[in-house]
Amino acid sequence: MTVSGFAYQAAGFLLAYYIGWLRAHHTIAAECERLGGFYVGPRTFRCVKVEESKE
């Protein structure tokens, strides 16, 4: 494998990781807004929206 081939694979891996991370956060936020919670395996989590006060 050449150095440029390795660089392309590493860049692709990092890009895929970042897109997955963003998508997971978007999905959790959407589920919290729509259902008030989300689940991971057998565990269910309840979401509470925190409003920032403007003082």
PQR file of N, CA, C, O and H, with PARSE charges and radii, in Angstrom:
ATOM      1  N   MET A   1       0.850  -1.170   0.000 -0.4000 1.5000
ATOM      2  CA  MET A   1       0.000   0.000   0.000 -0.0000 2.0000
ATOM      3  C   MET A   1       0.898   1.237   0.000  0.5500 1.7000
ATOM      4  O   MET A   1       1.894   1.304   0.721 -0.5500 1.4000
ATOM      5  N   THR A   2       0.531   2.181  -0.801 -0.4000 1.5000
ATOM      6  CA  THR A   2       1.327   3.405  -0.873 -0.0000 2.0000
ATOM      7  C   THR A   2       0.912   4.362   0.244  0.5500 1.7000
ATOM      8  O   THR A   2      -0.120   4.181   0.891 -0.5500 1.4000
ATOM      9  H   THR A   2      -0.277   2.126  -1.386  0.4000 1.0000
ATOM     10  N   VAL A   3       1.727   5.362   0.446 -0.4000 1.5000
ATOM     11  CA  VAL A   3       1.460   6.360   1.480 -0.0000 2.0000
ATOM     12  C   VAL A   3       0.185   7.126   1.149  0.5500 1.7000
ATOM     13  O   VAL A   3      -0.613   7.407   2.043 -0.5500 1.4000
ATOM     14  H   VAL A   3       2.565   5.509  -0.080  0.4000 1.0000
ATOM     15  N   SER A   4      -0.017   7.467  -0.122 -0.4000 1.5000
ATOM     16  CA  SER A   4      -1.219   8.221  -0.499 -0.0000 2.0000
ATOM     17  C   SER A   4      -2.476   7.359  -0.315  0.5500 1.7000
ATOM     18  O   SER A   4      -3.532   7.869   0.059 -0.5500 1.4000
ATOM     19  H   SER A   4       0.632   7.239  -0.848  0.4000 1.0000
ATOM     20  N   GLY A   5      -2.358   6.061  -0.578 -0.4000 1.5000
ATOM     21  CA  GLY A   5      -3.505   5.167  -0.358 -0.0000 2.0000
ATOM     22  C   GLY A   5      -3.872   5.101   1.110  0.5500 1.7000
ATOM     23  O   GLY A   5      -5.053   5.120   1.458 -0.5500 1.4000
ATOM     24  H   GLY A   5      -1.500   5.646  -0.882  0.4000 1.0000
ATOM     25  N   PHE A   6      -2.876   5.022   1.971 -0.4000 1.5000
ATOM     26  CA  PHE A   6      -3.130   5.014   3.410 -0.0000 2.0000
ATOM     27  C   PHE A   6      -3.749   6.330   3.862  0.5500 1.7000
ATOM     28  O   PHE A   6      -4.653   6.339   4.698 -0.5500 1.4000
ATOM     29  H   PHE A   6      -1.917   5.006   1.689  0.4000 1.0000
ATOM     30  N   ALA A   7      -3.269   7.436   3.316 -0.4000 1.5000
ATOM     31  CA  ALA A   7      -3.794   8.755   3.688 -0.0000 2.0000
ATOM     32  C   ALA A   7      -5.260   8.873   3.295  0.5500 1.7000
ATOM     33  O   ALA A   7      -6.064   9.406   4.060 -0.5500 1.4000
ATOM     34  H   ALA A   7      -2.535   7.430   2.637  0.4000 1.0000
ATOM     35  N   TYR A   8      -5.621   8.378   2.099 -0.4000 1.5000
ATOM     36  CA  TYR A   8      -7.019   8.420   1.675 -0.0000 2.0000
ATOM     37  C   TYR A   8      -7.898   7.561   2.586  0.5500 1.7000
ATOM     38  O   TYR A   8      -9.009   7.961   2.934 -0.5500 1.4000
ATOM     39  H   TYR A   8      -4.969   7.945   1.478  0.4000 1.0000
ATOM     40  N   GLN A   9      -7.409   6.400   2.966 -0.4000 1.5000
ATOM     41  CA  GLN A   9      -8.185   5.533   3.861 -0.0000 2.0000
ATOM     42  C   GLN A   9      -8.346   6.170   5.231  0.5500 1.7000
ATOM     43  O   GLN A   9      -9.432   6.117   5.808 -0.5500 1.4000
ATOM     44  H   GLN A   9      -6.507   6.076   2.683  0.4000 1.0000
ATOM     45  N   ALA A  10      -7.295   6.768   5.762 -0.4000 1.5000
ATOM     46  CA  ALA A  10      -7.368   7.421   7.066 -0.0000 2.0000
ATOM     47  C   ALA A  10      -8.323   8.603   7.013  0.5500 1.7000
ATOM     48  O   ALA A  10      -9.123   8.789   7.930 -0.5500 1.4000
ATOM     49  H   ALA A  10      -6.413   6.811   5.293  0.4000 1.0000
ATOM     50  N   ALA A  11      -8.254   9.402   5.959 -0.4000 1.5000
ATOM     51  CA  ALA A  11      -9.160  10.539   5.812 -0.0000 2.0000
ATOM     52  C   ALA A  11     -10.600  10.063   5.679  0.5500 1.7000
ATOM     53  O   ALA A  11     -11.503  10.668   6.256 -0.5500 1.4000
ATOM     54  H   ALA A  11      -7.604   9.251   5.214  0.4000 1.0000
ATOM     55  N   GLY A  12     -10.827   9.003   4.940 -0.4000 1.5000
ATOM     56  CA  GLY A  12     -12.166   8.442   4.783 -0.0000 2.0000
ATOM     57  C   GLY A  12     -12.713   7.921   6.107  0.5500 1.7000
ATOM     58  O   GLY A  12     -13.887   8.116   6.420 -0.5500 1.4000
ATOM     59  H   GLY A  12     -10.093   8.511   4.471  0.4000 1.0000
ATOM     60  N   PHE A  13     -11.869   7.268   6.873 -0.4000 1.5000
ATOM     61  CA  PHE A  13     -12.286   6.759   8.180 -0.0000 2.0000
ATOM     62  C   PHE A  13     -12.676   7.903   9.110  0.5500 1.7000
ATOM     63  O   PHE A  13     -13.709   7.840   9.776 -0.5500 1.4000
ATOM     64  H   PHE A  13     -10.915   7.110   6.619  0.4000 1.0000
ATOM     65  N   LEU A  14     -11.851   8.946   9.157 -0.4000 1.5000
ATOM     66  CA  LEU A  14     -12.153  10.091  10.025 -0.0000 2.0000
ATOM     67  C   LEU A  14     -13.420  10.805   9.585  0.5500 1.7000
ATOM     68  O   LEU A  14     -14.209  11.233  10.427 -0.5500 1.4000
ATOM     69  H   LEU A  14     -11.011   8.997   8.615  0.4000 1.0000
ATOM     70  N   LEU A  15     -13.626  10.940   8.291 -0.4000 1.5000
ATOM     71  CA  LEU A  15     -14.842  11.569   7.783 -0.0000 2.0000
ATOM     72  C   LEU A  15     -16.071  10.733   8.136  0.5500 1.7000
ATOM     73  O   LEU A  15     -17.090  11.282   8.555 -0.5500 1.4000
ATOM     74  H   LEU A  15     -12.984  10.593   7.607  0.4000 1.0000
ATOM     75  N   ALA A  16     -15.988   9.424   7.974 -0.4000 1.5000
ATOM     76  CA  ALA A  16     -17.110   8.542   8.308 -0.0000 2.0000
ATOM     77  C   ALA A  16     -17.409   8.584   9.809  0.5500 1.7000
ATOM     78  O   ALA A  16     -18.574   8.584  10.207 -0.5500 1.4000
ATOM     79  H   ALA A  16     -15.161   8.978   7.633  0.4000 1.0000
ATOM     80  N   TYR A  17     -16.384   8.620  10.627 -0.4000 1.5000
ATOM     81  CA  TYR A  17     -16.565   8.705  12.075 -0.0000 2.0000
ATOM     82  C   TYR A  17     -17.282   9.999  12.450  0.5500 1.7000
ATOM     83  O   TYR A  17     -18.218   9.987  13.249 -0.5500 1.4000
ATOM     84  H   TYR A  17     -15.438   8.621  10.304  0.4000 1.0000
ATOM     85  N   TYR A  18     -16.840  11.114  11.871 -0.4000 1.5000
ATOM     86  CA  TYR A  18     -17.442  12.419  12.163 -0.0000 2.0000
ATOM     87  C   TYR A  18     -18.901  12.473  11.707  0.5500 1.7000
ATOM     88  O   TYR A  18     -19.754  12.984  12.433 -0.5500 1.4000
ATOM     89  H   TYR A  18     -16.080  11.124  11.222  0.4000 1.0000
ATOM     90  N   ILE A  19     -19.192  11.960  10.530 -0.4000 1.5000
ATOM     91  CA  ILE A  19     -20.574  11.944  10.043 -0.0000 2.0000
ATOM     92  C   ILE A  19     -21.437  11.074  10.946  0.5500 1.7000
ATOM     93  O   ILE A  19     -22.570  11.449  11.249 -0.5500 1.4000
ATOM     94  H   ILE A  19     -18.499  11.545   9.941  0.4000 1.0000
ATOM     95  N   GLY A  20     -20.940   9.939  11.380 -0.4000 1.5000
ATOM     96  CA  GLY A  20     -21.679   9.080  12.299 -0.0000 2.0000
ATOM     97  C   GLY A  20     -21.949   9.747  13.626  0.5500 1.7000
ATOM     98  O   GLY A  20     -23.038   9.612  14.184 -0.5500 1.4000
ATOM     99  H   GLY A  20     -20.020   9.635  11.134  0.4000 1.0000
ATOM    100  N   TRP A  21     -20.967  10.466  14.134 -0.4000 1.5000
ATOM    101  CA  TRP A  21     -21.113  11.182  15.405 -0.0000 2.0000
ATOM    102  C   TRP A  21     -22.188  12.259  15.281  0.5500 1.7000
ATOM    103  O   TRP A  21     -23.041  12.387  16.160 -0.5500 1.4000
ATOM    104  H   TRP A  21     -20.083  10.576  13.681  0.4000 1.0000
ATOM    105  N   LEU A  22     -22.152  13.033  14.200 -0.4000 1.5000
ATOM    106  CA  LEU A  22     -23.163  14.070  13.972 -0.0000 2.0000
ATOM    107  C   LEU A  22     -24.560  13.460  13.824  0.5500 1.7000
ATOM    108  O   LEU A  22     -25.529  13.972  14.384 -0.5500 1.4000
ATOM    109  H   LEU A  22     -21.459  12.929  13.486  0.4000 1.0000
ATOM    110  N   ARG A  23     -24.653  12.387  13.082 -0.4000 1.5000
ATOM    111  CA  ARG A  23     -25.954  11.738  12.849 -0.0000 2.0000
ATOM    112  C   ARG A  23     -26.529  11.192  14.152  0.5500 1.7000
ATOM    113  O   ARG A  23     -27.736  11.290  14.375 -0.5500 1.4000
ATOM    114  H   ARG A  23     -23.865  11.971  12.627  0.4000 1.0000
ATOM    115  N   ALA A  24     -25.704  10.627  15.005 -0.4000 1.5000
ATOM    116  CA  ALA A  24     -26.181  10.103  16.287 -0.0000 2.0000
ATOM    117  C   ALA A  24     -26.734  11.225  17.156  0.5500 1.7000
ATOM    118  O   ALA A  24     -27.782  11.060  17.781 -0.5500 1.4000
ATOM    119  H   ALA A  24     -24.724  10.547  14.824  0.4000 1.0000
ATOM    120  N   HIS A  25     -26.057  12.348  17.205 -0.4000 1.5000
ATOM    121  CA  HIS A  25     -26.542  13.469  18.003 -0.0000 2.0000
ATOM    122  C   HIS A  25     -27.842  14.024  17.451  0.5500 1.7000
ATOM    123  O   HIS A  25     -28.743  14.374  18.214 -0.5500 1.4000
ATOM    124  H   HIS A  25     -25.206  12.483  16.697  0.4000 1.0000
ATOM    125  N   HIS A  26     -27.947  14.108  16.133 -0.4000 1.5000
ATOM    126  CA  HIS A  26     -29.171  14.593  15.504 -0.0000 2.0000
ATOM    127  C   HIS A  26     -30.339  13.642  15.796  0.5500 1.7000
ATOM    128  O   HIS A  26     -31.449  14.087  16.088 -0.5500 1.4000
ATOM    129  H   HIS A  26     -27.215  13.824  15.514  0.4000 1.0000
ATOM    130  N   THR A  27     -30.083  12.350  15.717 -0.4000 1.5000
ATOM    131  CA  THR A  27     -31.128  11.357  15.959 -0.0000 2.0000
ATOM    132  C   THR A  27     -31.614  11.413  17.405  0.5500 1.7000
ATOM    133  O   THR A  27     -32.820  11.361  17.649 -0.5500 1.4000
ATOM    134  H   THR A  27     -29.182  11.988  15.480  0.4000 1.0000
ATOM    135  N   ILE A  28     -30.709  11.518  18.353 -0.4000 1.5000
ATOM    136  CA  ILE A  28     -31.100  11.586  19.761 -0.0000 2.0000
ATOM    137  C   ILE A  28     -31.892  12.850  20.034  0.5500 1.7000
ATOM    138  O   ILE A  28     -32.894  12.805  20.747 -0.5500 1.4000
ATOM    139  H   ILE A  28     -29.730  11.560  18.155  0.4000 1.0000
ATOM    140  N   ALA A  29     -31.463  13.984  19.480 -0.4000 1.5000
ATOM    141  CA  ALA A  29     -32.186  15.238  19.677 -0.0000 2.0000
ATOM    142  C   ALA A  29     -33.588  15.147  19.080  0.5500 1.7000
ATOM    143  O   ALA A  29     -34.549  15.617  19.689 -0.5500 1.4000
ATOM    144  H   ALA A  29     -30.649  14.021  18.901  0.4000 1.0000
ATOM    145  N   ALA A  30     -33.716  14.555  17.911 -0.4000 1.5000
ATOM    146  CA  ALA A  30     -35.026  14.413  17.269 -0.0000 2.0000
ATOM    147  C   ALA A  30     -35.949  13.512  18.095  0.5500 1.7000
ATOM    148  O   ALA A  30     -37.130  13.816  18.262 -0.5500 1.4000
ATOM    149  H   ALA A  30     -32.935  14.173  17.416  0.4000 1.0000
ATOM    150  N   GLU A  31     -35.410  12.406  18.608 -0.4000 1.5000
ATOM    151  CA  GLU A  31     -36.220  11.499  19.424 -0.0000 2.0000
ATOM    152  C   GLU A  31     -36.641  12.157  20.731  0.5500 1.7000
ATOM    153  O   GLU A  31     -37.762  11.948  21.196 -0.5500 1.4000
ATOM    154  H   GLU A  31     -34.451  12.159  18.473  0.4000 1.0000
ATOM    155  N   CYS A  32     -35.765  12.941  21.320 -0.4000 1.5000
ATOM    156  CA  CYS A  32     -36.105  13.638  22.558 -0.0000 2.0000
ATOM    157  C   CYS A  32     -37.214  14.653  22.320  0.5500 1.7000
ATOM    158  O   CYS A  32     -38.132  14.766  23.132 -0.5500 1.4000
ATOM    159  H   CYS A  32     -34.855  13.110  20.942  0.4000 1.0000
ATOM    160  N   GLU A  33     -37.141  15.389  21.222 -0.4000 1.5000
ATOM    161  CA  GLU A  33     -38.186  16.368  20.930 -0.0000 2.0000
ATOM    162  C   GLU A  33     -39.503  15.697  20.595  0.5500 1.7000
ATOM    163  O   GLU A  33     -40.563  16.163  21.013 -0.5500 1.4000
ATOM    164  H   GLU A  33     -36.395  15.297  20.563  0.4000 1.0000
ATOM    165  N   ARG A  34     -39.448  14.616  19.852 -0.4000 1.5000
ATOM    166  CA  ARG A  34     -40.668  13.962  19.382 -0.0000 2.0000
ATOM    167  C   ARG A  34     -41.314  13.090  20.455  0.5500 1.7000
ATOM    168  O   ARG A  34     -42.532  13.119  20.630 -0.5500 1.4000
ATOM    169  H   ARG A  34     -38.587  14.237  19.512  0.4000 1.0000
ATOM    170  N   LEU A  35     -40.504  12.318  21.168 -0.4000 1.5000
ATOM    171  CA  LEU A  35     -41.045  11.331  22.112 -0.0000 2.0000
ATOM    172  C   LEU A  35     -40.759  11.644  23.573  0.5500 1.7000
ATOM    173  O   LEU A  35     -41.377  11.062  24.464 -0.5500 1.4000
ATOM    174  H   LEU A  35     -39.515  12.295  21.025  0.4000 1.0000
ATOM    175  N   GLY A  36     -39.829  12.556  23.825 -0.4000 1.5000
ATOM    176  CA  GLY A  36     -39.457  12.857  25.202 -0.0000 2.0000
ATOM    177  C   GLY A  36     -38.446  11.892  25.773  0.5500 1.7000
ATOM    178  O   GLY A  36     -38.186  11.915  26.976 -0.5500 1.4000
ATOM    179  H   GLY A  36     -39.327  13.029  23.101  0.4000 1.0000
ATOM    180  N   GLY A  37     -37.867  11.042  24.939 -0.4000 1.5000
ATOM    181  CA  GLY A  37     -36.869  10.094  25.415 -0.0000 2.0000
ATOM    182  C   GLY A  37     -36.308   9.276  24.272  0.5500 1.7000
ATOM    183  O   GLY A  37     -36.704   9.456  23.121 -0.5500 1.4000
ATOM    184  H   GLY A  37     -38.078  11.023  23.962  0.4000 1.0000
ATOM    185  N   PHE A  38     -35.387   8.377  24.583 -0.4000 1.5000
ATOM    186  CA  PHE A  38     -34.803   7.473  23.602 -0.0000 2.0000
ATOM    187  C   PHE A  38     -34.361   6.215  24.326  0.5500 1.7000
ATOM    188  O   PHE A  38     -34.286   6.196  25.555 -0.5500 1.4000
ATOM    189  H   PHE A  38     -35.065   8.231  25.518  0.4000 1.0000
ATOM    190  N   TYR A  39     -34.071   5.172  23.577 -0.4000 1.5000
ATOM    191  CA  TYR A  39     -33.623   3.929  24.201 -0.0000 2.0000
ATOM    192  C   TYR A  39     -32.336   3.445  23.565  0.5500 1.7000
ATOM    193  O   TYR A  39     -32.065   3.683  22.388 -0.5500 1.4000
ATOM    194  H   TYR A  39     -34.132   5.188  22.579  0.4000 1.0000
ATOM    195  N   VAL A  40     -31.550   2.757  24.383 -0.4000 1.5000
ATOM    196  CA  VAL A  40     -30.325   2.106  23.933 -0.0000 2.0000
ATOM    197  C   VAL A  40     -30.375   0.702  24.502  0.5500 1.7000
ATOM    198  O   VAL A  40     -30.204   0.496  25.704 -0.5500 1.4000
ATOM    199  H   VAL A  40     -31.770   2.564  25.339  0.4000 1.0000
ATOM    200  N   GLY A  41     -30.612  -0.256  23.627 -0.4000 1.5000
ATOM    201  CA  GLY A  41     -30.764  -1.639  24.088 -0.0000 2.0000
ATOM    202  C   GLY A  41     -31.949  -1.737  25.029  0.5500 1.7000
ATOM    203  O   GLY A  41     -33.037  -1.266  24.698 -0.5500 1.4000
ATOM    204  H   GLY A  41     -30.752  -0.089  22.651  0.4000 1.0000
ATOM    205  N   PRO A  42     -31.762  -2.341  26.201 -0.5600 1.5000
ATOM    206  CA  PRO A  42     -32.889  -2.490  27.133  0.2800 2.0000
ATOM    207  C   PRO A  42     -33.142  -1.252  27.998  0.5500 1.7000
ATOM    208  O   PRO A  42     -34.130  -1.208  28.731 -0.5500 1.4000
ATOM    209  N   ARG A  43     -32.268  -0.251  27.924 -0.4000 1.5000
ATOM    210  CA  ARG A  43     -32.405   0.935  28.777 -0.0000 2.0000
ATOM    211  C   ARG A  43     -33.143   2.048  28.047  0.5500 1.7000
ATOM    212  O   ARG A  43     -32.916   2.277  26.859 -0.5500 1.4000
ATOM    213  H   ARG A  43     -31.466  -0.286  27.329  0.4000 1.0000
ATOM    214  N   THR A  44     -34.022   2.737  28.756 -0.4000 1.5000
ATOM    215  CA  THR A  44     -34.762   3.873  28.213 -0.0000 2.0000
ATOM    216  C   THR A  44     -34.370   5.115  28.985  0.5500 1.7000
ATOM    217  O   THR A  44     -34.284   5.097  30.213 -0.5500 1.4000
ATOM    218  H   THR A  44     -34.207   2.551  29.721  0.4000 1.0000
ATOM    219  N   PHE A  45     -34.132   6.198  28.254 -0.4000 1.5000
ATOM    220  CA  PHE A  45     -33.726   7.461  28.855 -0.0000 2.0000
ATOM    221  C   PHE A  45     -34.805   8.503  28.603  0.5500 1.7000
ATOM    222  O   PHE A  45     -35.398   8.547  27.526 -0.5500 1.4000
ATOM    223  H   PHE A  45     -34.202   6.213  27.256  0.4000 1.0000
ATOM    224  N   ARG A  46     -35.056   9.341  29.603 -0.4000 1.5000
ATOM    225  CA  ARG A  46     -36.022  10.421  29.480 -0.0000 2.0000
ATOM    226  C   ARG A  46     -35.246  11.726  29.311  0.5500 1.7000
ATOM    227  O   ARG A  46     -34.252  11.968  29.996 -0.5500 1.4000
ATOM    228  H   ARG A  46     -34.574   9.306  30.479  0.4000 1.0000
ATOM    229  N   CYS A  47     -35.711  12.547  28.401 -0.4000 1.5000
ATOM    230  CA  CYS A  47     -35.039  13.821  28.117 -0.0000 2.0000
ATOM    231  C   CYS A  47     -35.801  14.971  28.769  0.5500 1.7000
ATOM    232  O   CYS A  47     -37.031  14.999  28.781 -0.5500 1.4000
ATOM    233  H   CYS A  47     -36.518  12.351  27.844  0.4000 1.0000
ATOM    234  N   VAL A  48     -35.050  15.902  29.303 -0.4000 1.5000
ATOM    235  CA  VAL A  48     -35.623  17.111  29.881 -0.0000 2.0000
ATOM    236  C   VAL A  48     -34.928  18.290  29.219  0.5500 1.7000
ATOM    237  O   VAL A  48     -33.706  18.422  29.291 -0.5500 1.4000
ATOM    238  H   VAL A  48     -34.050  15.879  29.294  0.4000 1.0000
ATOM    239  N   LYS A  49     -35.716  19.149  28.571 -0.4000 1.5000
ATOM    240  CA  LYS A  49     -35.145  20.303  27.891 -0.0000 2.0000
ATOM    241  C   LYS A  49     -34.818  21.383  28.911  0.5500 1.7000
ATOM    242  O   LYS A  49     -35.635  21.703  29.774 -0.5500 1.4000
ATOM    243  H   LYS A  49     -36.708  19.042  28.513  0.4000 1.0000
ATOM    244  N   VAL A  50     -33.636  21.931  28.809 -0.4000 1.5000
ATOM    245  CA  VAL A  50     -33.194  22.981  29.710 -0.0000 2.0000
ATOM    246  C   VAL A  50     -33.301  24.309  28.970  0.5500 1.7000
ATOM    247  O   VAL A  50     -32.662  24.511  27.938 -0.5500 1.4000
ATOM    248  H   VAL A  50     -32.971  21.670  28.108  0.4000 1.0000
ATOM    249  N   GLU A  51     -34.104  25.195  29.502 -0.4000 1.5000
ATOM    250  CA  GLU A  51     -34.265  26.520  28.895 -0.0000 2.0000
ATOM    251  C   GLU A  51     -33.284  27.479  29.558  0.5500 1.7000
ATOM    252  O   GLU A  51     -33.186  27.522  30.785 -0.5500 1.4000
ATOM    253  H   GLU A  51     -34.624  25.030  30.340  0.4000 1.0000
ATOM    254  N   GLU A  52     -32.568  28.237  28.758 -0.4000 1.5000
ATOM    255  CA  GLU A  52     -31.653  29.236  29.301 -0.0000 2.0000
ATOM    256  C   GLU A  52     -32.443  30.494  29.616  0.5500 1.7000
ATOM    257  O   GLU A  52     -33.216  30.978  28.789 -0.5500 1.4000
ATOM    258  H   GLU A  52     -32.648  28.202  27.762  0.4000 1.0000
ATOM    259  N   SER A  53     -32.245  31.015  30.811 -0.4000 1.5000
ATOM    260  CA  SER A  53     -32.953  32.243  31.205 -0.0000 2.0000
ATOM    261  C   SER A  53     -32.215  33.448  30.654  0.5500 1.7000
ATOM    262  O   SER A  53     -30.985  33.483  30.625 -0.5500 1.4000
ATOM    263  H   SER A  53     -31.617  30.622  31.483  0.4000 1.0000
ATOM    264  N   LYS A  54     -32.983  34.432  30.218 -0.4000 1.5000
ATOM    265  CA  LYS A  54     -32.388  35.653  29.687 -0.0000 2.0000
ATOM    266  C   LYS A  54     -32.570  36.750  30.729  0.5500 1.7000
ATOM    267  O   LYS A  54     -33.621  37.387  30.809 -0.5500 1.4000
ATOM    268  H   LYS A  54     -33.982  34.404  30.242  0.4000 1.0000
ATOM    269  N   GLU A  55     -31.549  36.950  31.507 -0.4000 1.5000
ATOM    270  CA  GLU A  55     -31.615  37.939  32.576 -0.0000 2.0000
ATOM    271  C   GLU A  55     -30.823  39.170  32.246  0.5500 1.7000
ATOM    272  O   GLU A  55     -30.774  40.105  33.045 -0.5500 1.4000
ATOM    273  H   GLU A  55     -30.696  36.432  31.442  0.4000 1.0000
TER
END
